[in-house]
């Protein structure tokens, strides 16, 4: 399921869905030097338009900002913003830490799932 932030780069050929602003900044700073283009378009999930019957129509993303890493001082500003997020994190540092992946086991034998013989 897509996150509330969408990042488009490499002239629209690449896109990623990210959960929050902090993840957007981390991704841009990590990928930026290696990307074909230094321009990143950041979209934020917005309210879905209603369908004819009144139900919500689906996900819609609105352009929130354009990050152009080729500009002077842009990388430093992003790093400073990211460090402010780190200062706001709780003392135990557990918020936002992904849980480990679940083992691929079946409920019957406790071991790896096996294919049935033909």
Backbone atoms as SQL, in Angstrom:
CREATE TABLE atoms (id INTEGER PRIMARY KEY, chain TEXT, resi INTEGER, resn TEXT, atom TEXT, x REAL, y REAL, z REAL);
INSERT INTO atoms VALUES
  (1, 'A', 1, 'UNK', 'N', 0.846, -1.174, 0.000),
  (2, 'A', 1, 'UNK', 'CA', 0.000, 0.000, 0.000),
  (3, 'A', 1, 'UNK', 'C', 0.893, 1.239, 0.000),
  (4, 'A', 2, 'UNK', 'N', 0.650, 2.161, -0.894),
  (5, 'A', 2, 'UNK', 'CA', 1.502, 3.342, -0.980),
  (6, 'A', 2, 'UNK', 'C', 1.417, 4.210, 0.270),
  (7, 'A', 3, 'UNK', 'N', 2.504, 4.905, 0.543),
  (8, 'A', 3, 'UNK', 'CA', 2.542, 5.808, 1.667),
  (9, 'A', 3, 'UNK', 'C', 1.991, 7.166, 1.299),
  (10, 'A', 4, 'UNK', 'N', 1.929, 8.087, 2.251),
  (11, 'A', 4, 'UNK', 'CA', 1.363, 9.398, 1.976),
  (12, 'A', 4, 'UNK', 'C', 2.303, 10.334, 1.215),
  (13, 'A', 5, 'UNK', 'N', 3.535, 9.910, 0.919),
  (14, 'A', 5, 'UNK', 'CA', 4.482, 10.738, 0.168),
  (15, 'A', 5, 'UNK', 'C', 4.921, 9.975, -1.063),
  (16, 'A', 6, 'UNK', 'N', 5.013, 10.689, -2.173),
  (17, 'A', 6, 'UNK', 'CA', 5.511, 10.094, -3.406),
  (18, 'A', 6, 'UNK', 'C', 6.695, 10.931, -3.876),
  (19, 'A', 7, 'UNK', 'N', 7.751, 10.261, -4.268),
  (20, 'A', 7, 'UNK', 'CA', 8.952, 10.929, -4.753),
  (21, 'A', 7, 'UNK', 'C', 9.166, 10.500, -6.201),
  (22, 'A', 8, 'UNK', 'N', 9.286, 11.477, -7.109),
  (23, 'A', 8, 'UNK', 'CA', 9.563, 11.188, -8.515),
  (24, 'A', 8, 'UNK', 'C', 10.909, 11.802, -8.870),
  (25, 'A', 9, 'UNK', 'N', 11.708, 11.064, -9.617),
  (26, 'A', 9, 'UNK', 'CA', 13.021, 11.560, -10.018),
  (27, 'A', 9, 'UNK', 'C', 13.437, 10.899, -11.315),
  (28, 'A', 10, 'UNK', 'N', 14.641, 11.239, -11.784),
  (29, 'A', 10, 'UNK', 'CA', 15.141, 10.772, -13.084),
  (30, 'A', 10, 'UNK', 'C', 14.136, 11.113, -14.189),
  (31, 'A', 11, 'UNK', 'N', 13.731, 12.377, -14.201),
  (32, 'A', 11, 'UNK', 'CA', 12.793, 12.902, -15.192),
  (33, 'A', 11, 'UNK', 'C', 11.487, 12.111, -15.238),
  (34, 'A', 12, 'UNK', 'N', 11.024, 11.672, -14.084),
  (35, 'A', 12, 'UNK', 'CA', 9.749, 10.962, -13.993),
  (36, 'A', 12, 'UNK', 'C', 9.823, 9.477, -14.255),
  (37, 'A', 13, 'UNK', 'N', 11.001, 8.957, -14.554),
  (38, 'A', 13, 'UNK', 'CA', 11.137, 7.525, -14.846),
  (39, 'A', 13, 'UNK', 'C', 11.165, 6.678, -13.579),
  (40, 'A', 14, 'UNK', 'N', 11.465, 7.290, -12.460),
  (41, 'A', 14, 'UNK', 'CA', 11.535, 6.569, -11.182),
  (42, 'A', 14, 'UNK', 'C', 10.559, 7.207, -10.204),
  (43, 'A', 15, 'UNK', 'N', 9.923, 6.381, -9.383),
  (44, 'A', 15, 'UNK', 'CA', 9.089, 6.912, -8.319),
  (45, 'A', 15, 'UNK', 'C', 9.135, 5.972, -7.121),
  (46, 'A', 16, 'UNK', 'N', 9.020, 6.554, -5.952),
  (47, 'A', 16, 'UNK', 'CA', 9.009, 5.780, -4.713),
  (48, 'A', 16, 'UNK', 'C', 7.898, 6.320, -3.827),
  (49, 'A', 17, 'UNK', 'N', 7.276, 5.432, -3.064),
  (50, 'A', 17, 'UNK', 'CA', 6.281, 5.815, -2.075),
  (51, 'A', 17, 'UNK', 'C', 6.930, 5.677, -0.712),
  (52, 'A', 18, 'UNK', 'N', 6.886, 6.745, 0.073),
  (53, 'A', 18, 'UNK', 'CA', 7.567, 6.774, 1.355),
  (54, 'A', 18, 'UNK', 'C', 6.600, 7.192, 2.458),
  (55, 'A', 19, 'UNK', 'N', 6.838, 6.743, 3.691),
  (56, 'A', 19, 'UNK', 'CA', 5.857, 6.963, 4.761),
  (57, 'A', 19, 'UNK', 'C', 5.823, 8.370, 5.344),
  (58, 'A', 20, 'UNK', 'N', 6.943, 9.097, 5.306),
  (59, 'A', 20, 'UNK', 'CA', 6.960, 10.404, 5.967),
  (60, 'A', 20, 'UNK', 'C', 8.060, 11.297, 5.390),
  (61, 'A', 21, 'UNK', 'N', 8.076, 12.537, 5.856),
  (62, 'A', 21, 'UNK', 'CA', 9.037, 13.525, 5.362),
  (63, 'A', 21, 'UNK', 'C', 10.477, 13.100, 5.658),
  (64, 'A', 22, 'UNK', 'N', 10.688, 12.529, 6.815),
  (65, 'A', 22, 'UNK', 'CA', 12.029, 12.086, 7.198),
  (66, 'A', 22, 'UNK', 'C', 12.550, 11.029, 6.218),
  (67, 'A', 23, 'UNK', 'N', 11.707, 10.105, 5.826),
  (68, 'A', 23, 'UNK', 'CA', 12.113, 9.076, 4.864),
  (69, 'A', 23, 'UNK', 'C', 12.411, 9.703, 3.500),
  (70, 'A', 24, 'UNK', 'N', 11.641, 10.727, 3.119),
  (71, 'A', 24, 'UNK', 'CA', 11.887, 11.430, 1.857),
  (72, 'A', 24, 'UNK', 'C', 13.281, 12.059, 1.881),
  (73, 'A', 25, 'UNK', 'N', 13.599, 12.752, 2.975),
  (74, 'A', 25, 'UNK', 'CA', 14.906, 13.408, 3.069),
  (75, 'A', 25, 'UNK', 'C', 16.042, 12.395, 3.039),
  (76, 'A', 26, 'UNK', 'N', 15.901, 11.306, 3.785),
  (77, 'A', 26, 'UNK', 'CA', 16.940, 10.275, 3.798),
  (78, 'A', 26, 'UNK', 'C', 17.161, 9.708, 2.400),
  (79, 'A', 27, 'UNK', 'N', 16.064, 9.448, 1.697),
  (80, 'A', 27, 'UNK', 'CA', 16.165, 8.859, 0.365),
  (81, 'A', 27, 'UNK', 'C', 16.827, 9.821, -0.616),
  (82, 'A', 28, 'UNK', 'N', 16.400, 11.085, -0.595),
  (83, 'A', 28, 'UNK', 'CA', 16.977, 12.072, -1.515),
  (84, 'A', 28, 'UNK', 'C', 18.464, 12.235, -1.254),
  (85, 'A', 29, 'UNK', 'N', 18.863, 12.303, 0.007),
  (86, 'A', 29, 'UNK', 'CA', 20.281, 12.479, 0.332),
  (87, 'A', 29, 'UNK', 'C', 21.104, 11.245, -0.043),
  (88, 'A', 30, 'UNK', 'N', 20.512, 10.067, 0.055),
  (89, 'A', 30, 'UNK', 'CA', 21.238, 8.838, -0.278),
  (90, 'A', 30, 'UNK', 'C', 21.336, 8.622, -1.785),
  (91, 'A', 31, 'UNK', 'N', 20.266, 8.879, -2.502),
  (92, 'A', 31, 'UNK', 'CA', 20.200, 8.594, -3.923),
  (93, 'A', 31, 'UNK', 'C', 20.670, 9.764, -4.781),
  (94, 'A', 32, 'UNK', 'N', 20.519, 10.975, -4.287),
  (95, 'A', 32, 'UNK', 'CA', 20.812, 12.180, -5.054),
  (96, 'A', 32, 'UNK', 'C', 22.121, 12.174, -5.813),
  (97, 'A', 33, 'UNK', 'N', 23.242, 11.855, -5.166),
  (98, 'A', 33, 'UNK', 'CA', 24.514, 11.881, -5.901),
  (99, 'A', 33, 'UNK', 'C', 24.603, 10.839, -7.013),
  (100, 'A', 34, 'UNK', 'N', 23.809, 9.766, -6.937),
  (101, 'A', 34, 'UNK', 'CA', 23.885, 8.690, -7.922),
  (102, 'A', 34, 'UNK', 'C', 22.812, 8.805, -9.013),
  (103, 'A', 35, 'UNK', 'N', 21.809, 9.650, -8.791),
  (104, 'A', 35, 'UNK', 'CA', 20.676, 9.735, -9.710),
  (105, 'A', 35, 'UNK', 'C', 21.077, 10.414, -11.017),
  (106, 'A', 36, 'UNK', 'N', 20.365, 10.070, -12.081),
  (107, 'A', 36, 'UNK', 'CA', 20.641, 10.663, -13.392),
  (108, 'A', 36, 'UNK', 'C', 20.314, 12.148, -13.404),
  (109, 'A', 37, 'UNK', 'N', 19.341, 12.557, -12.605),
  (110, 'A', 37, 'UNK', 'CA', 18.948, 13.962, -12.511),
  (111, 'A', 37, 'UNK', 'C', 18.995, 14.381, -11.042),
  (112, 'A', 38, 'UNK', 'N', 19.378, 15.601, -10.783),
  (113, 'A', 38, 'UNK', 'CA', 19.460, 16.123, -9.417),
  (114, 'A', 38, 'UNK', 'C', 18.127, 16.724, -8.960),
  (115, 'A', 39, 'UNK', 'N', 17.103, 16.606, -9.797),
  (116, 'A', 39, 'UNK', 'CA', 15.795, 17.186, -9.496),
  (117, 'A', 39, 'UNK', 'C', 14.865, 16.099, -8.970),
  (118, 'A', 40, 'UNK', 'N', 14.269, 16.363, -7.802),
  (119, 'A', 40, 'UNK', 'CA', 13.335, 15.439, -7.171),
  (120, 'A', 40, 'UNK', 'C', 12.017, 16.163, -6.949),
  (121, 'A', 41, 'UNK', 'N', 10.939, 15.572, -7.414),
  (122, 'A', 41, 'UNK', 'CA', 9.611, 16.136, -7.184),
  (123, 'A', 41, 'UNK', 'C', 8.974, 15.380, -6.020),
  (124, 'A', 42, 'UNK', 'N', 8.532, 16.123, -5.018),
  (125, 'A', 42, 'UNK', 'CA', 7.943, 15.528, -3.825),
  (126, 'A', 42, 'UNK', 'C', 6.445, 15.813, -3.847),
  (127, 'A', 43, 'UNK', 'N', 5.653, 14.747, -3.799),
  (128, 'A', 43, 'UNK', 'CA', 4.198, 14.854, -3.800),
  (129, 'A', 43, 'UNK', 'C', 3.665, 14.357, -2.472),
  (130, 'A', 44, 'UNK', 'N', 2.600, 14.984, -2.011),
  (131, 'A', 44, 'UNK', 'CA', 1.954, 14.604, -0.753),
  (132, 'A', 44, 'UNK', 'C', 0.552, 14.115, -1.083),
  (133, 'A', 45, 'UNK', 'N', 0.132, 13.055, -0.406),
  (134, 'A', 45, 'UNK', 'CA', -1.208, 12.534, -0.649),
  (135, 'A', 45, 'UNK', 'C', -2.245, 13.592, -0.264),
  (136, 'A', 46, 'UNK', 'N', -3.223, 13.790, -1.140),
  (137, 'A', 46, 'UNK', 'CA', -4.272, 14.769, -0.870),
  (138, 'A', 46, 'UNK', 'C', -5.628, 14.071, -0.915),
  (139, 'A', 47, 'UNK', 'N', -6.666, 14.825, -0.668),
  (140, 'A', 47, 'UNK', 'CA', -8.006, 14.252, -0.598),
  (141, 'A', 47, 'UNK', 'C', -8.435, 13.715, -1.957),
  (142, 'A', 48, 'UNK', 'N', -9.017, 12.540, -1.926),
  (143, 'A', 48, 'UNK', 'CA', -9.466, 11.895, -3.154),
  (144, 'A', 48, 'UNK', 'C', -10.742, 12.564, -3.664),
  (145, 'A', 49, 'UNK', 'N', -10.859, 12.730, -4.969),
  (146, 'A', 49, 'UNK', 'CA', -12.094, 13.306, -5.510),
  (147, 'A', 49, 'UNK', 'C', -13.234, 12.302, -5.398),
  (148, 'A', 50, 'UNK', 'N', -14.442, 12.779, -5.211),
  (149, 'A', 50, 'UNK', 'CA', -15.572, 11.841, -5.097),
  (150, 'A', 50, 'UNK', 'C', -15.965, 11.267, -6.458),
  (151, 'A', 51, 'UNK', 'N', -16.409, 10.026, -6.429),
  (152, 'A', 51, 'UNK', 'CA', -16.972, 9.400, -7.621),
  (153, 'A', 51, 'UNK', 'C', -18.411, 9.887, -7.791),
  (154, 'A', 52, 'UNK', 'N', -19.052, 9.497, -8.867),
  (155, 'A', 52, 'UNK', 'CA', -20.418, 9.931, -9.147),
  (156, 'A', 52, 'UNK', 'C', -21.380, 9.523, -8.036),
  (157, 'A', 53, 'UNK', 'N', -21.110, 8.380, -7.383),
  (158, 'A', 53, 'UNK', 'CA', -22.005, 7.928, -6.315),
  (159, 'A', 53, 'UNK', 'C', -21.620, 8.486, -4.942),
  (160, 'A', 54, 'UNK', 'N', -20.591, 9.350, -4.897),
  (161, 'A', 54, 'UNK', 'CA', -20.214, 9.995, -3.638),
  (162, 'A', 54, 'UNK', 'C', -19.075, 9.321, -2.889),
  (163, 'A', 55, 'UNK', 'N', -18.704, 8.107, -3.279),
  (164, 'A', 55, 'UNK', 'CA', -17.591, 7.425, -2.619),
  (165, 'A', 55, 'UNK', 'C', -16.277, 8.074, -3.018),
  (166, 'A', 56, 'UNK', 'N', -15.244, 7.979, -2.155),
  (167, 'A', 56, 'UNK', 'CA', -13.925, 8.523, -2.548),
  (168, 'A', 56, 'UNK', 'C', -13.382, 7.788, -3.764),
  (169, 'A', 57, 'UNK', 'N', -12.743, 8.530, -4.663),
  (170, 'A', 57, 'UNK', 'CA', -12.314, 7.978, -5.939),
  (171, 'A', 57, 'UNK', 'C', -10.969, 7.295, -5.962),
  (172, 'A', 58, 'UNK', 'N', -10.144, 7.452, -4.996),
  (173, 'A', 58, 'UNK', 'CA', -8.830, 6.820, -5.011),
  (174, 'A', 58, 'UNK', 'C', -7.764, 7.781, -4.532),
  (175, 'A', 59, 'UNK', 'N', -6.527, 7.380, -4.664),
  (176, 'A', 59, 'UNK', 'CA', -5.416, 8.196, -4.182),
  (177, 'A', 59, 'UNK', 'C', -5.072, 9.299, -5.165),
  (178, 'A', 60, 'UNK', 'N', -4.811, 10.469, -4.620),
  (179, 'A', 60, 'UNK', 'CA', -4.398, 11.612, -5.417),
  (180, 'A', 60, 'UNK', 'C', -3.204, 12.239, -4.715),
  (181, 'A', 61, 'UNK', 'N', -2.191, 12.583, -5.491),
  (182, 'A', 61, 'UNK', 'CA', -1.002, 13.219, -4.939),
  (183, 'A', 61, 'UNK', 'C', -0.851, 14.608, -5.539),
  (184, 'A', 62, 'UNK', 'N', -0.595, 15.583, -4.673),
  (185, 'A', 62, 'UNK', 'CA', -0.393, 16.967, -5.120),
  (186, 'A', 62, 'UNK', 'C', 1.078, 17.336, -4.917),
  (187, 'A', 63, 'UNK', 'N', 1.630, 18.083, -5.853),
  (188, 'A', 63, 'UNK', 'CA', 3.025, 18.500, -5.755),
  (189, 'A', 63, 'UNK', 'C', 3.218, 19.363, -4.512),
  (190, 'A', 64, 'UNK', 'N', 4.118, 18.934, -3.647),
  (191, 'A', 64, 'UNK', 'CA', 4.406, 19.668, -2.414),
  (192, 'A', 64, 'UNK', 'C', 5.643, 20.543, -2.574),
  (193, 'A', 65, 'UNK', 'N', 6.672, 20.032, -3.253),
  (194, 'A', 65, 'UNK', 'CA', 7.899, 20.806, -3.469),
  (195, 'A', 65, 'UNK', 'C', 8.763, 20.137, -4.521),
  (196, 'A', 66, 'UNK', 'N', 9.706, 20.890, -5.007),
  (197, 'A', 66, 'UNK', 'CA', 10.721, 20.375, -5.915),
  (198, 'A', 66, 'UNK', 'C', 12.065, 20.586, -5.229),
  (199, 'A', 67, 'UNK', 'N', 12.832, 19.514, -5.092),
  (200, 'A', 67, 'UNK', 'CA', 14.161, 19.587, -4.498),
  (201, 'A', 67, 'UNK', 'C', 15.165, 19.459, -5.628),
  (202, 'A', 68, 'UNK', 'N', 15.975, 20.483, -5.817),
  (203, 'A', 68, 'UNK', 'CA', 16.998, 20.465, -6.853),
  (204, 'A', 68, 'UNK', 'C', 18.363, 20.497, -6.164),
  (205, 'A', 69, 'UNK', 'N', 19.017, 19.354, -6.113),
  (206, 'A', 69, 'UNK', 'CA', 20.292, 19.234, -5.401),
  (207, 'A', 69, 'UNK', 'C', 21.432, 19.964, -6.088),
  (208, 'A', 70, 'UNK', 'N', 21.221, 20.421, -7.317),
  (209, 'A', 70, 'UNK', 'CA', 22.292, 21.137, -8.002),
  (210, 'A', 70, 'UNK', 'C', 22.429, 22.575, -7.496),
  (211, 'A', 71, 'UNK', 'N', 21.455, 23.053, -6.746),
  (212, 'A', 71, 'UNK', 'CA', 21.530, 24.406, -6.195),
  (213, 'A', 71, 'UNK', 'C', 22.520, 24.493, -5.049),
  (214, 'A', 72, 'UNK', 'N', 23.123, 25.674, -4.838),
  (215, 'A', 72, 'UNK', 'CA', 24.106, 25.817, -3.760),
  (216, 'A', 72, 'UNK', 'C', 23.445, 25.716, -2.379),
  (217, 'A', 73, 'UNK', 'N', 24.003, 24.893, -1.522),
  (218, 'A', 73, 'UNK', 'CA', 23.550, 24.782, -0.144),
  (219, 'A', 73, 'UNK', 'C', 22.309, 23.940, 0.075),
  (220, 'A', 74, 'UNK', 'N', 21.739, 23.375, -0.975),
  (221, 'A', 74, 'UNK', 'CA', 20.504, 22.598, -0.828),
  (222, 'A', 74, 'UNK', 'C', 20.761, 21.340, -0.005),
  (223, 'A', 75, 'UNK', 'N', 21.840, 20.643, -0.292),
  (224, 'A', 75, 'UNK', 'CA', 22.167, 19.424, 0.456),
  (225, 'A', 75, 'UNK', 'C', 22.359, 19.732, 1.935),
  (226, 'A', 76, 'UNK', 'N', 23.043, 20.832, 2.246),
  (227, 'A', 76, 'UNK', 'CA', 23.261, 21.216, 3.646),
  (228, 'A', 76, 'UNK', 'C', 21.943, 21.511, 4.348),
  (229, 'A', 77, 'UNK', 'N', 21.017, 22.176, 3.654),
  (230, 'A', 77, 'UNK', 'CA', 19.709, 22.479, 4.244),
  (231, 'A', 77, 'UNK', 'C', 18.929, 21.196, 4.537),
  (232, 'A', 78, 'UNK', 'N', 18.979, 20.238, 3.611),
  (233, 'A', 78, 'UNK', 'CA', 18.274, 18.973, 3.817),
  (234, 'A', 78, 'UNK', 'C', 18.881, 18.189, 4.978),
  (235, 'A', 79, 'UNK', 'N', 20.212, 18.184, 5.071),
  (236, 'A', 79, 'UNK', 'CA', 20.867, 17.494, 6.180),
  (237, 'A', 79, 'UNK', 'C', 20.521, 18.143, 7.519),
  (238, 'A', 80, 'UNK', 'N', 20.428, 19.477, 7.538),
  (239, 'A', 80, 'UNK', 'CA', 20.061, 20.185, 8.768),
  (240, 'A', 80, 'UNK', 'C', 18.629, 19.844, 9.174),
  (241, 'A', 81, 'UNK', 'N', 17.725, 19.799, 8.198),
  (242, 'A', 81, 'UNK', 'CA', 16.337, 19.432, 8.499),
  (243, 'A', 81, 'UNK', 'C', 16.255, 18.001, 9.015),
  (244, 'A', 82, 'UNK', 'N', 17.015, 17.110, 8.415),
  (245, 'A', 82, 'UNK', 'CA', 17.025, 15.719, 8.853),
  (246, 'A', 82, 'UNK', 'C', 17.586, 15.590, 10.260),
  (247, 'A', 83, 'UNK', 'N', 18.597, 16.366, 10.590),
  (248, 'A', 83, 'UNK', 'CA', 19.150, 16.307, 11.950),
  (249, 'A', 83, 'UNK', 'C', 18.156, 16.857, 12.976),
  (250, 'A', 84, 'UNK', 'N', 17.312, 17.811, 12.585),
  (251, 'A', 84, 'UNK', 'CA', 16.263, 18.285, 13.494),
  (252, 'A', 84, 'UNK', 'C', 15.270, 17.172, 13.792),
  (253, 'A', 85, 'UNK', 'N', 14.960, 16.344, 12.791),
  (254, 'A', 85, 'UNK', 'CA', 14.093, 15.191, 13.037),
  (255, 'A', 85, 'UNK', 'C', 14.744, 14.247, 14.047),
  (256, 'A', 86, 'UNK', 'N', 16.042, 14.038, 13.934),
  (257, 'A', 86, 'UNK', 'CA', 16.750, 13.148, 14.852),
  (258, 'A', 86, 'UNK', 'C', 16.715, 13.693, 16.273),
  (259, 'A', 87, 'UNK', 'N', 16.779, 15.029, 16.415),
  (260, 'A', 87, 'UNK', 'CA', 16.720, 15.636, 17.746),
  (261, 'A', 87, 'UNK', 'C', 15.358, 15.465, 18.391),
  (262, 'A', 88, 'UNK', 'N', 14.301, 15.311, 17.584),
  (263, 'A', 88, 'UNK', 'CA', 12.944, 15.187, 18.093),
  (264, 'A', 88, 'UNK', 'C', 12.553, 13.758, 18.424),
  (265, 'A', 89, 'UNK', 'N', 13.361, 12.772, 18.036),
  (266, 'A', 89, 'UNK', 'CA', 13.022, 11.374, 18.285),
  (267, 'A', 89, 'UNK', 'C', 13.075, 11.064, 19.771),
  (268, 'A', 90, 'UNK', 'N', 12.272, 10.085, 20.220),
  (269, 'A', 90, 'UNK', 'CA', 12.283, 9.700, 21.632),
  (270, 'A', 90, 'UNK', 'C', 13.635, 9.139, 22.060),
  (271, 'A', 91, 'UNK', 'N', 13.865, 9.135, 23.348),
  (272, 'A', 91, 'UNK', 'CA', 15.149, 8.719, 23.910),
  (273, 'A', 91, 'UNK', 'C', 15.523, 7.279, 23.558),
  (274, 'A', 92, 'UNK', 'N', 14.535, 6.371, 23.539),
  (275, 'A', 92, 'UNK', 'CA', 14.883, 4.979, 23.267),
  (276, 'A', 92, 'UNK', 'C', 15.195, 4.712, 21.806),
  (277, 'A', 93, 'UNK', 'N', 14.847, 5.659, 20.906),
  (278, 'A', 93, 'UNK', 'CA', 15.187, 5.524, 19.498),
  (279, 'A', 93, 'UNK', 'C', 14.431, 4.434, 18.774),
  (280, 'A', 94, 'UNK', 'N', 13.337, 3.945, 19.352),
  (281, 'A', 94, 'UNK', 'CA', 12.608, 2.827, 18.768),
  (282, 'A', 94, 'UNK', 'C', 11.556, 3.261, 17.748),
  (283, 'A', 95, 'UNK', 'N', 11.141, 4.507, 17.766),
  (284, 'A', 95, 'UNK', 'CA', 10.103, 4.941, 16.839),
  (285, 'A', 95, 'UNK', 'C', 10.626, 4.880, 15.408),
  (286, 'A', 96, 'UNK', 'N', 9.845, 4.285, 14.538),
  (287, 'A', 96, 'UNK', 'CA', 10.205, 4.233, 13.133),
  (288, 'A', 96, 'UNK', 'C', 11.170, 3.108, 12.775),
  (289, 'A', 97, 'UNK', 'N', 11.582, 2.301, 13.759),
  (290, 'A', 97, 'UNK', 'CA', 12.482, 1.190, 13.478),
  (291, 'A', 97, 'UNK', 'C', 11.647, 0.046, 12.938),
  (292, 'A', 98, 'UNK', 'N', 11.955, -0.452, 11.747),
  (293, 'A', 98, 'UNK', 'CA', 11.144, -1.532, 11.194),
  (294, 'A', 98, 'UNK', 'C', 11.321, -2.816, 11.979),
  (295, 'A', 99, 'UNK', 'N', 10.262, -3.594, 12.050),
  (296, 'A', 99, 'UNK', 'CA', 10.355, -4.882, 12.729),
  (297, 'A', 99, 'UNK', 'C', 11.041, -5.878, 11.799),
  (298, 'A', 100, 'UNK', 'N', 11.670, -6.904, 12.367),
  (299, 'A', 100, 'UNK', 'CA', 12.364, -7.881, 11.524),
  (300, 'A', 100, 'UNK', 'C', 11.364, -8.651, 10.668),
  (301, 'A', 101, 'UNK', 'N', 11.791, -9.144, 9.512),
  (302, 'A', 101, 'UNK', 'CA', 10.877, -9.891, 8.656),
  (303, 'A', 101, 'UNK', 'C', 10.449, -11.189, 9.315),
  (304, 'A', 102, 'UNK', 'N', 9.236, -11.601, 8.995),
  (305, 'A', 102, 'UNK', 'CA', 8.724, -12.846, 9.548),
  (306, 'A', 102, 'UNK', 'C', 9.305, -14.024, 8.783),
  (307, 'A', 103, 'UNK', 'N', 9.604, -15.119, 9.478),
  (308, 'A', 103, 'UNK', 'CA', 10.139, -16.284, 8.772),
  (309, 'A', 103, 'UNK', 'C', 9.066, -16.889, 7.881),
  (310, 'A', 104, 'UNK', 'N', 9.487, -17.481, 6.782),
  (311, 'A', 104, 'UNK', 'CA', 8.557, -18.116, 5.853),
  (312, 'A', 104, 'UNK', 'C', 8.318, -19.543, 6.313),
  (313, 'A', 105, 'UNK', 'N', 7.375, -19.702, 7.206),
  (314, 'A', 105, 'UNK', 'CA', 7.058, -21.036, 7.716),
  (315, 'A', 105, 'UNK', 'C', 5.574, -21.293, 7.573),
  (316, 'A', 106, 'UNK', 'N', 5.227, -22.533, 7.489),
  (317, 'A', 106, 'UNK', 'CA', 3.814, -22.894, 7.464),
  (318, 'A', 106, 'UNK', 'C', 3.360, -23.108, 8.892),
  (319, 'A', 107, 'UNK', 'N', 2.074, -23.093, 9.116),
  (320, 'A', 107, 'UNK', 'CA', 1.544, -23.281, 10.456),
  (321, 'A', 107, 'UNK', 'C', 1.555, -24.725, 10.890),
  (322, 'A', 108, 'UNK', 'N', 1.782, -25.667, 9.976),
  (323, 'A', 108, 'UNK', 'CA', 1.686, -27.073, 10.330),
  (324, 'A', 108, 'UNK', 'C', 2.978, -27.640, 10.886),
  (325, 'A', 109, 'UNK', 'N', 4.043, -27.563, 10.165),
  (326, 'A', 109, 'UNK', 'CA', 5.270, -28.228, 10.586),
  (327, 'A', 109, 'UNK', 'C', 6.275, -27.321, 11.243),
  (328, 'A', 110, 'UNK', 'N', 6.101, -26.028, 11.177),
  (329, 'A', 110, 'UNK', 'CA', 7.047, -25.140, 11.780),
  (330, 'A', 110, 'UNK', 'C', 8.293, -24.896, 10.941),
  (331, 'A', 111, 'UNK', 'N', 8.448, -25.639, 9.861),
  (332, 'A', 111, 'UNK', 'CA', 9.609, -25.450, 8.998),
  (333, 'A', 111, 'UNK', 'C', 9.236, -24.666, 7.756),
  (334, 'A', 112, 'UNK', 'N', 10.170, -24.564, 6.838),
  (335, 'A', 112, 'UNK', 'CA', 9.885, -23.830, 5.601),
  (336, 'A', 112, 'UNK', 'C', 8.743, -24.473, 4.830),
  (337, 'A', 113, 'UNK', 'N', 7.990, -23.639, 4.132),
  (338, 'A', 113, 'UNK', 'CA', 6.895, -24.155, 3.299),
  (339, 'A', 113, 'UNK', 'C', 7.509, -24.970, 2.162),
  (340, 'A', 114, 'UNK', 'N', 6.907, -26.088, 1.884),
  (341, 'A', 114, 'UNK', 'CA', 7.422, -26.954, 0.824),
  (342, 'A', 114, 'UNK', 'C', 6.351, -27.114, -0.250),
  (343, 'A', 115, 'UNK', 'N', 6.816, -27.306, -1.486),
  (344, 'A', 115, 'UNK', 'CA', 5.892, -27.547, -2.589),
  (345, 'A', 115, 'UNK', 'C', 5.424, -28.986, -2.542),
  (346, 'A', 116, 'UNK', 'N', 4.200, -29.178, -2.957),
  (347, 'A', 116, 'UNK', 'CA', 3.672, -30.535, -3.029),
  (348, 'A', 116, 'UNK', 'C', 4.296, -31.257, -4.223),
  (349, 'A', 117, 'UNK', 'N', 4.582, -32.527, -4.058),
  (350, 'A', 117, 'UNK', 'CA', 5.104, -33.277, -5.221),
  (351, 'A', 117, 'UNK', 'C', 4.002, -33.417, -6.267),
  (352, 'A', 118, 'UNK', 'N', 4.376, -33.461, -7.554),
  (353, 'A', 118, 'UNK', 'CA', 3.357, -33.578, -8.624),
  (354, 'A', 118, 'UNK', 'C', 2.642, -34.899, -8.620);
